[in-house]
Amino acid sequence: MGLLIDGKWSDQWYDTKTHGGEFVRESAQLRDWVTPDGGPGPEGQAALPAAAERFHLYVSLACPWAHRTLILRRLKGLDDLVGVSHVSPLMLDQGWTYKEEEGSSGDPINGVAYHRELYTLTDPHYTGRVTVPVLWDKWERRIVNNESADLLRIFNDAFDALTGNDLDLYPADLRETIDAINDDVYEHINNGVYKTGFATDQAVYEKHVTALFAALDRMEARLAERRYLAGEWLTEADIRLFTTLVRFDAVYHGHFKCNLKRIEDYPNLANYVRELYQWPGIRETVSLDHIKRHYYYSHDTINPTRIVPKGPELDFERPHDRERLPGRGIRRKG
């Protein structure tokens, strides 16, 4: 894991000492939007008009933040409009790479060897962490946006006129509920596993692992009464939770010491993650091989031997019981 400083690469792990043993995530900096007609984004952001074959998505199959965007790309029927490339699962002293011999797709758009080159093509003096996902504009040869939460909203709306896909994972009447769930899930679960696993102080670790499992308990209770987090409709809130849950028993439980329970120990969460995994189009976005190789091999500050465990044995194809609760799929717009 590294960062760019004035366009120069520096192989630096997160500086938890400065923050008393806390992991602090850097905010995304590149936040332009894509809209149907190029009009401003939802908060007045500069935007580009949606167009076929203009945009390309760069991801890691291991990264939960990138995984969100792959799922939305699939559910919203964007496969033919927005291309995708993925990095190698091994993130070492040069950061994310496009080494095909390590399992990357390669980069057919720009031909870069290192993901950081996309950032310096965008800004030769870029300073900040080099992260996935990024949405690339092939016409202007720059990163449009590197914030996964933004990309979910962009994919939900911008390309509908081109695809005819009117599925809505952020319905207007559920937005307040979705936003509240997202805030809780992001703070205590999505980022909570990282704040737990990257903590370098015992008290900090215990604070975050306790908060993480309290949040999982809340989600377990919520899903006892609702098919999906916001009720009868699958929304972006479910996608954002799913990408952490599907990784949990394989890597976060052991590698990040998030081991008070497994997801398998939560009846509702375990059945829920299996339902979402089995949703048409989602299983194809899950690569447990990339997930396990990335976390166990790349984080040598946590796992210095770089041994990747063979287990646990996970079967997301097992039947689930979520039909006992009313569910209506994904809402359509209009």
Long-range contacts (C-beta under 8 A, 24 or more apart in sequence): 1-91, 1-95, 1-129, 1-298, 2-93, 2-94, 2-95, 2-116, 2-130, 3-127, 3-128, 3-129, 3-130, 4-116, 4-119, 4-120, 4-126, 4-127, 4-128, 4-130, 5-127, 6-125, 6-127, 7-120, 7-123, 7-124, 7-125, 7-126, 7-127, 9-94, 9-95, 9-114, 9-116, 11-93, 11-94, 11-95, 13-301, 14-198, 16-198, 16-199, 16-200, 16-201, 17-200, 20-201, 20-204, 21-199, 21-200, 21-201, 21-203, 21-204, 21-205, 22-195, 22-199, 22-201, 22-204, 23-194, 23-195, 23-197, 23-198, 23-199, 25-191, 25-194, 26-128, 26-129, 28-131, 28-145, 28-146, 28-147, 28-150, 29-128, 29-146, 30-122, 30-134, 30-143, 30-144, 30-145, 30-146, 30-147, 31-145, 31-146, 31-147, 31-150, 32-144, 32-145, 33-144, 33-145, 33-150, 33-154, 33-158, 34-135, 34-144, 34-145, 34-154, 34-158, 34-159, 35-157, 35-158, 36-157, 36-158, 36-159, 36-160, 36-161, 42-153, 48-137, 48-140, 48-144, 50-158, 50-159, 50-161, 50-162, 51-162, 52-80, 52-81, 52-162, 53-81, 53-83, 53-138, 54-137, 54-138, 54-139, 55-81, 55-82, 55-83, 55-135, 55-136, 55-137, 55-138, 55-144, 56-82, 56-83, 56-84, 56-85, 56-109, 56-135, 56-136, 56-138, 57-82, 57-83, 57-84, 57-85, 57-133, 57-134, 57-135, 57-136, 57-151, 58-84, 58-85, 58-86, 58-87, 58-107, 58-115, 58-118, 58-132, 58-133, 58-134, 58-135, 58-136, 59-84, 59-85, 59-86, 59-87, 59-132, 59-133, 60-86, 60-87, 60-89, 60-91, 60-96, 60-132, 60-133, 60-290, 60-294, 61-86, 61-89, 61-285, 61-287, 61-290, 61-291, 62-89, 62-287, 62-290, 62-291, 62-293, 62-294, 62-295, 63-132, 63-133, 63-294, 64-190, 64-243, 64-244, 64-247, 65-131, 65-132, 65-133, 65-148, 65-190, 65-243, 66-132, 66-133, 66-148, 67-243, 67-285, 67-286, 68-148, 68-149, 68-151, 68-152, 68-236, 68-239, 68-240, 68-243, 69-133, 69-148, 69-151, 69-152, 69-155, 70-285, 71-239, 71-242, 71-243, 71-281, 71-282, 71-285, 72-151, 72-152, 72-155, 72-156, 72-169, 72-236, 72-239, 73-155, 74-281, 74-282, 74-284, 74-285, 75-167, 75-169, 75-281, 75-282, 75-330, 76-155, 76-156, 76-159, 76-160, 76-163, 76-165, 76-167, 77-163, 77-164, 77-165, 78-155, 78-159, 78-163, 78-165, 81-159, 81-162, 81-163, 82-135, 82-155, 82-159, 83-108, 83-109, 85-109, 86-290, 87-115, 87-132, 89-289, 89-290, 89-291, 89-293, 89-294, 89-297, 89-298, 90-293, 90-294, 90-297, 90-298, 91-294, 91-298, 92-298, 95-130, 96-130, 96-132, 103-289, 103-290, 103-293, 109-136, 109-138, 110-136, 110-141, 118-143, 119-143, 149-182, 149-240, 152-236, 152-239, 152-240, 153-236, 156-236, 160-333, 166-332, 166-333, 166-334, 167-330, 167-331, 167-332, 167-333, 168-330, 168-331, 168-332, 168-333, 169-234, 169-235, 169-236, 169-239, 169-330, 170-235, 170-236, 171-233, 171-235, 171-331, 174-230, 174-231, 174-233, 174-235, 177-230, 177-231, 177-237, 178-229, 178-230, 178-235, 178-236, 178-237, 181-229, 181-230, 181-237, 182-236, 182-237, 182-240, 184-215, 184-218, 185-215, 185-219, 185-237, 185-240, 185-241, 185-244, 186-240, 187-215, 188-212, 188-214, 188-215, 189-215, 189-216, 189-219, 189-241, 189-244, 190-240, 190-241, 190-243, 190-244, 193-244, 193-248, 193-252, 193-256, 193-258, 194-256, 196-252, 196-256, 196-257, 196-258, 197-252, 197-255, 197-256, 197-257, 197-258, 197-302, 198-256, 198-302, 205-257, 209-257, 209-258, 209-260, 212-258, 213-258, 213-260, 213-261, 216-261, 216-263, 216-266, 216-269, 219-269, 220-266, 220-267, 220-268, 220-269, 223-268, 223-269, 223-272, 224-268, 225-325, 226-325, 227-322, 227-325, 227-326, 227-327, 228-327, 232-326, 232-327, 232-328, 233-327, 233-328, 233-329, 233-330, 233-331, 234-276, 234-279, 234-327, 234-329, 234-330, 235-330, 238-276, 239-276, 242-273, 242-276, 242-277, 242-282, 245-269, 245-272, 245-273, 246-273, 246-276, 246-277, 246-286, 246-316, 247-291, 247-295, 249-312, 249-314, 250-288, 250-291, 250-292, 250-312, 250-314, 251-291, 251-292, 251-295, 251-296, 254-309, 255-295, 255-296, 255-299, 255-302, 255-303, 256-302, 271-320, 271-321, 271-322, 272-320, 272-322, 273-316, 274-316, 274-317, 274-318, 274-319, 274-320, 275-320, 275-322, 277-316, 277-317, 278-316, 278-317, 278-320, 283-316, 286-316, 288-314
